[in-house]
Amino acid sequence: MAEDSTNFESMTPRELLESPRGSYLIAKALHYAEQQISRFPEERQASNDCKDMLRILNGCFPEFAAQFRENDRAWSAVHKPQAVDLESRRDEEDASDT
């Protein structure tokens, strides 16, 4: 397996910002920030900030934005809450009590 020889720690903040890693980190931060802000109660949401974050994410980092959306869909599919049939559960409990 080839190792990435880039030493990000030796870069200046500006160099890191302008590197592919910097682009990824900015895109990820925008994605997470938008997700968190959208979970706030409506009166606390900075909707213009969210819209602008999404515009920057989708306009400047479209490949990352698409990958983040795909990752979110895959995670949701795996971690989707299971519906519980309470009536069947009660019937099972009643049957085990007898």
Contacts in CASP RR format, 6 or more apart in sequence:
PFRMAT RR
TARGET T0000
AUTHOR 0000-0000-0000
METHOD contacts of the structure
MODEL  1
MAEDSTNFESMTPRELLESPRGSYLIAKALHYAEQQISRFPEERQASNDC
KDMLRILNGCFPEFAAQFRENDRAWSAVHKPQAVDLESRRDEEDASDT
6 19 0 8 1.000
6 21 0 8 1.000
8 16 0 8 1.000
8 19 0 8 1.000
8 21 0 8 1.000
11 19 0 8 1.000
16 22 0 8 1.000
17 26 0 8 1.000
23 61 0 8 1.000
23 64 0 8 1.000
24 64 0 8 1.000
26 61 0 8 1.000
27 57 0 8 1.000
27 60 0 8 1.000
27 61 0 8 1.000
27 64 0 8 1.000
27 65 0 8 1.000
27 68 0 8 1.000
28 64 0 8 1.000
28 68 0 8 1.000
30 53 0 8 1.000
30 54 0 8 1.000
30 56 0 8 1.000
30 57 0 8 1.000
30 61 0 8 1.000
31 57 0 8 1.000
31 64 0 8 1.000
31 65 0 8 1.000
31 68 0 8 1.000
33 53 0 8 1.000
34 50 0 8 1.000
34 53 0 8 1.000
34 54 0 8 1.000
34 57 0 8 1.000
37 45 0 8 1.000
37 46 0 8 1.000
37 49 0 8 1.000
37 50 0 8 1.000
37 53 0 8 1.000
38 45 0 8 1.000
38 50 0 8 1.000
57 64 0 8 1.000
57 65 0 8 1.000
58 65 0 8 1.000
59 65 0 8 1.000
END
